[in-house]
Amino acid sequence: MQPWENDMALYGQACSFRRVMEIQPHEEALIQGLCYRPDGKPYIKLHMQDAGSIRLAAGGKLVNLTEKDQGWYEADIPLRPGYYRAVVCRDGVEILSPYLGITVEDNRPVNCLDIGPLPEWLGCKEVLHGDVRHEIFYSGVSGRMEPCTVYTPPGYSQTGKSYPVLYLQHGNGENELSWLWNGKINFLMDNLLAQQKAVPMIIVMANGMTVLERKPGQYELCKAMFTRQLMEDIIPFIEKKYRVKQDREFRAMAGLSMGSKQTSITVMTHLESFAWAGLFSGFMDDFLDDYYNLHLEQLLREKDDFNRDMRLFFRAIGTEDEGLCYFLENDRFCEENGIKNYRKMYEGGHDWNVWRNCAFDFLQMVFQESRLK
């Protein structure tokens, strides 16, 4: 591998997150992708020439698209409003449609459906909006330039104030943009602030898929190294560039799925640095790698300090989550060892519909003065 092949300016990629329209010169735009009938029901409309069969799988449903006109295929979608990963197959071969939503899961671009209407608290409303900034920093842990995304609340550039900071992590195979495009965390925060239901804060989203180059041209995914990267690289970078309060009482961490494990490791081994934690579809341990469980030994040794100093230890999951049994094991662990926590369950599975609700509740609790007493 050539040294320049790791240059972010070379390998960075972008997907379209706006509606894609097929526009012919001097003709009306032909909309395809996710559409809605007059009664508000969603359907899929795709244009493909010479297709034998087109199928769409999403939300546990499989539908066959039928040809309504020459090359135009449609199918109703029997799904409730919400976010769903979508798999399109043409003649039995999975394809990536440019006319459906595109996001990143499993370390690759995939199609998705975000069926409206959104909950009132999640949509883009006519309120004051914060800024979203894409940052690049050098990581001594990974030995290369790394990305992170930062949300600053409305008025940040004008007030001169310092703000509390939340480090918010994505799940396995996702990246630092997932909480924006899939979780719509910026709109969620804007709406809560407009209603004075949350404390103004800075939200930092970093890429938790930490990759190390063991030797030239040989790379290894080391998700467990993210704690070091956060403590040694990301937090110092943020605290140097942004006006954030640097006391532990004003520093929080939360994450979904893999990010929940990274959150557990970080806050339990760095109680001196964090006073708030959120585990969404959250696991305190890792049932696949014993490395992740060493932090629980430290938690048990310091549980009195943890119970006294942790202002909020938020644990939540969907009722249909495939990892529910592990969440329930963590329930027993907390009960048997006297670990204080706030626990909640939501209708749904291991998906963004649940994680959006987790964030909605967590953001209304974190940094609240009533919990600082």
C-alpha positions in Angstrom: 0.0 0.0 0.0 1.3 3.4 -0.9 1.6 6.0 2.0 -0.8 8.4 0.3 -3.6 5.8 0.1 -4.6 6.6 3.7 -5.1 10.3 2.9 -8.7 11.2 3.9 -8.9 13.6 1.1 -8.5 10.6 -1.3 -10.7 7.9 0.3 -13.5 10.1 1.7 -16.9 9.2 0.1 -20.3 10.9 0.1 -23.9 9.7 -0.4 -26.9 11.7 -1.4 -29.3 12.4 1.5 -31.8 14.5 -0.5 -34.6 13.2 -2.7 -33.1 12.1 -6.0 -35.1 13.3 -9.1 -34.7 12.1 -12.6 -35.1 15.3 -14.6 -35.2 15.3 -18.4 -34.6 18.5 -20.3 -37.8 20.6 -20.7 -39.9 17.9 -18.9 -41.4 17.6 -15.5 -39.4 15.8 -12.9 -40.2 12.1 -12.8 -40.3 11.1 -9.1 -39.3 7.6 -8.2 -38.3 6.0 -4.9 -40.4 6.3 -1.8 -43.7 8.0 -2.7 -47.1 8.6 -1.0 -50.6 8.1 -2.3 -53.3 10.8 -1.7 -54.4 9.0 1.5 -50.8 9.2 2.8 -50.0 5.5 2.4 -46.4 4.8 1.2 -45.5 3.0 -1.9 -42.3 2.3 -3.9 -42.0 3.4 -7.5 -38.9 2.5 -9.5 -37.9 2.7 -13.2 -35.9 -0.3 -14.5 -35.7 -1.5 -18.1 -35.9 -5.2 -18.9 -36.3 -6.3 -15.3 -37.7 -9.8 -14.8 -38.6 -9.4 -11.1 -38.0 -6.7 -8.5 -38.4 -7.3 -4.8 -38.1 -5.1 -1.8 -37.4 -6.3 1.8 -37.8 -3.9 4.7 -39.0 -4.1 8.3 -39.5 -7.8 8.1 -41.8 -7.5 5.0 -41.1 -8.8 1.5 -43.0 -7.2 -1.4 -43.0 -7.8 -5.1 -43.1 -4.8 -7.4 -45.3 -5.1 -10.4 -44.9 -3.3 -13.7 -47.6 -0.6 -14.0 -46.2 1.0 -17.2 -43.3 0.2 -19.5 -40.3 0.0 -17.2 -42.2 1.5 -14.2 -42.7 -0.8 -11.2 -44.7 -0.2 -8.0 -45.7 -1.8 -4.7 -47.5 -0.6 -1.6 -45.4 -0.8 1.6 -47.2 -2.3 4.5 -45.1 -0.5 7.1 -45.9 2.0 9.8 -44.1 5.4 9.8 -40.4 5.0 10.9 -36.9 4.1 9.7 -36.2 0.8 8.0 -33.2 -0.7 6.2 -34.3 -1.7 2.7 -32.9 -4.4 0.4 -33.8 -4.2 -3.3 -33.3 -7.3 -5.5 -33.5 -7.3 -9.3 -33.8 -10.7 -10.8 -32.5 -12.2 -7.5 -29.4 -10.0 -7.3 -29.2 -7.3 -4.5 -28.7 -3.9 -5.9 -28.2 -0.4 -4.4 -30.9 1.9 -5.8 -29.9 5.5 -6.2 -33.5 6.5 -5.9 -34.0 5.3 -2.3 -32.4 6.6 0.8 -28.7 5.7 1.1 -26.9 5.3 4.4 -24.1 3.3 5.9 -24.5 0.0 7.7 -22.3 -3.1 8.0 -19.4 -0.8 6.8 -21.0 -0.3 3.4 -23.7 1.8 1.7 -27.2 0.4 2.0 -30.7 1.5 1.0 -33.1 2.7 3.7 -36.6 4.0 3.9 -37.6 6.8 6.3 -41.4 6.7 6.1 -43.3 9.7 7.3 -44.8 11.4 9.0 -42.0 11.9 11.6 -42.9 12.5 15.2 -43.4 16.2 16.0 -40.2 16.3 18.0 -38.0 14.9 15.2 -38.9 16.9 12.1 -37.2 19.9 10.7 -39.3 22.8 12.2 -39.3 26.5 11.9 -37.2 27.0 15.0 -33.7 28.2 15.7 -31.2 25.7 14.3 -27.8 24.8 15.6 -24.7 24.3 13.4 -23.2 20.9 12.3 -19.5 21.0 11.7 -17.3 18.4 10.1 -13.9 18.2 11.9 -10.6 16.5 11.1 -8.1 15.7 13.9 -4.9 13.7 14.2 -5.1 10.6 16.3 -2.0 9.4 18.0 -3.8 6.1 18.8 -4.6 5.2 15.2 -1.6 7.2 13.7 -3.6 9.0 11.1 -6.2 11.8 10.5 -9.7 11.0 11.7 -13.1 12.6 11.3 -15.7 13.7 13.8 -18.9 15.7 13.5 -19.9 18.4 16.0 -23.3 19.9 16.7 -23.3 23.3 18.3 -26.5 24.8 19.7 -28.2 27.9 18.3 -26.3 31.0 19.3 -23.0 29.3 20.0 -21.1 31.7 17.8 -22.7 34.8 19.4 -22.9 34.0 23.1 -19.3 33.5 24.1 -20.6 31.0 26.7 -19.2 27.6 27.6 -21.4 24.5 27.2 -21.6 21.0 28.5 -20.6 18.3 26.0 -22.1 15.0 25.1 -20.0 12.4 23.2 -22.5 10.4 21.2 -21.5 7.2 19.5 -23.0 5.1 16.7 -23.3 1.3 16.3 -21.2 -1.4 14.6 -20.5 -0.7 10.9 -21.8 2.9 11.0 -19.8 6.1 11.2 -19.7 9.7 12.6 -22.6 10.8 10.3 -25.1 8.1 11.4 -26.6 10.1 14.3 -27.2 13.0 11.9 -28.7 11.2 8.9 -30.4 8.2 10.6 -30.9 9.7 14.1 -31.7 13.3 13.0 -30.0 14.3 16.3 -29.6 17.9 15.2 -33.3 18.4 14.5 -34.2 16.6 17.7 -31.9 18.8 19.7 -33.2 22.0 18.0 -36.8 21.1 18.8 -36.1 20.3 22.4 -34.2 23.5 22.9 -37.0 25.5 21.2 -39.4 24.1 23.8 -36.9 24.6 26.6 -36.9 20.8 27.4 -33.2 20.3 27.2 -30.0 22.0 28.3 -28.0 23.7 25.4 -25.0 21.4 24.8 -22.4 20.5 22.2 -22.7 17.1 20.8 -19.6 15.3 19.4 -20.0 12.3 17.1 -16.8 10.4 16.3 -16.0 7.3 14.2 -15.9 4.4 16.7 -14.7 1.9 14.2 -11.1 2.4 15.3 -8.6 0.8 12.8 -5.0 0.3 13.6 -2.2 -0.5 11.1 -0.4 -3.4 12.7 2.3 -3.4 10.0 2.5 -1.8 6.6 -0.6 -2.7 4.6 -2.1 -4.8 7.4 -5.0 -3.3 9.3 -7.1 -4.5 12.2 -10.4 -3.3 13.5 -9.9 -2.5 17.2 -13.2 -1.1 18.5 -12.0 -1.5 22.1 -9.3 1.0 21.4 -11.9 3.8 21.0 -11.8 4.6 24.8 -8.1 5.5 24.4 -8.8 7.5 21.2 -11.6 9.4 22.9 -9.5 10.2 26.1 -6.2 10.9 24.4 -7.2 12.5 21.1 -10.8 13.5 20.7 -11.5 15.2 24.1 -8.3 17.2 24.0 -9.1 18.3 20.4 -12.6 19.4 21.3 -11.6 21.2 24.5 -9.0 23.1 22.6 -11.2 24.2 19.8 -14.7 24.5 21.3 -16.0 26.3 24.4 -16.9 23.3 26.5 -17.0 23.0 30.2 -14.2 20.7 31.3 -15.6 19.6 34.7 -16.9 16.0 34.8 -20.3 17.3 35.9 -20.7 18.8 32.4 -19.3 15.8 30.4 -21.5 12.9 29.2 -21.2 9.9 26.9 -23.9 7.9 25.2 -24.1 5.4 22.4 -26.2 2.8 20.7 -25.4 -1.0 20.5 -21.6 -1.1 19.9 -21.5 2.5 21.1 -23.2 1.5 24.3 -20.4 -1.0 25.0 -17.8 1.7 24.3 -19.7 4.1 26.6 -19.7 1.5 29.4 -16.0 0.9 29.1 -15.2 4.6 29.0 -17.4 5.9 31.9 -16.6 2.9 34.2 -12.9 3.3 33.8 -12.9 7.1 33.8 -15.4 8.0 36.4 -13.3 11.0 37.1 -14.2 12.4 33.6 -17.9 11.6 33.1 -21.0 12.1 35.3 -23.6 11.0 32.7 -24.0 7.9 30.6 -26.6 6.6 28.2 -26.8 3.0 26.8 -29.2 2.8 23.9 -30.1 -0.9 23.0 -27.4 -0.9 25.6 -25.1 -3.5 27.0 -22.8 -3.0 29.9 -20.6 -5.9 28.7 -19.7 -7.6 25.5 -21.0 -11.1 25.0 -18.5 -11.8 22.2 -15.2 -10.5 23.5 -14.0 -10.9 27.1 -11.8 -7.9 26.7 -14.9 -5.7 27.1 -15.7 -7.2 30.5 -12.6 -6.0 32.4 -14.3 -2.7 33.1 -17.0 -4.4 35.1 -14.4 -5.6 37.6 -13.4 -2.0 38.2 -17.1 -1.0 38.5 -17.6 -3.5 41.3 -14.5 -2.2 43.1 -15.7 1.4 42.8 -19.5 0.9 42.9 -20.0 3.2 45.9 -18.2 6.0 44.0 -20.2 5.2 40.9 -23.5 5.3 42.7 -22.6 8.5 44.4 -21.0 10.4 41.5 -22.9 9.1 38.4 -25.7 11.6 37.9 -27.5 9.5 35.4 -26.9 5.9 34.2 -29.5 5.5 31.5 -30.2 2.0 30.1 -32.8 1.3 27.5 -33.7 -1.2 24.8 -36.5 -2.3 22.4 -38.9 -5.0 23.5 -38.2 -7.0 20.3 -34.4 -6.5 20.3 -32.5 -9.7 19.5 -30.1 -8.8 22.3 -32.8 -8.5 25.0 -31.6 -11.5 26.9 -28.2 -9.8 27.4 -29.9 -6.6 28.6 -31.9 -8.7 31.1 -28.6 -10.2 32.3 -27.3 -6.7 32.9 -30.5 -6.0 34.8 -29.7 -8.9 37.2 -26.1 -7.7 37.4 -27.2 -4.3 38.5 -29.7 -5.6 41.0 -27.4 -8.2 42.6 -24.6 -5.7 42.9 -26.6 -2.6 43.8 -25.7 -0.5 40.7 -28.1 2.4 40.4 -29.6 3.0 37.0 -32.5 4.4 35.1 -34.1 1.7 32.9 -36.6 2.0 30.1 -38.0 -0.2 27.4 -39.5 0.9 24.0 -41.7 -0.9 21.5 -39.4 -2.0 18.6 -36.3 -3.9 17.8 -32.6 -3.2 17.3 -33.2 -0.2 15.1 -33.2 3.6 14.7 -36.9 3.9 15.7 -35.9 2.8 19.2 -32.6 4.8 19.3 -34.4 8.0 18.3 -36.7 7.6 21.2 -33.8 6.8 23.5 -32.1 10.0 22.5 -35.4 12.0 22.9 -35.7 10.9 26.6 -32.0 11.0 27.4 -31.5 14.5 26.1 -34.2 15.8 28.4 -32.5 14.3 31.4 -28.8 14.9 30.9 -27.2 18.0 32.5 -30.4 18.9 34.3 -29.8 20.8 37.5 -32.3 18.6 39.4 -29.9 15.7 39.0 -26.8 17.7 40.1 -28.1 18.0 43.6 
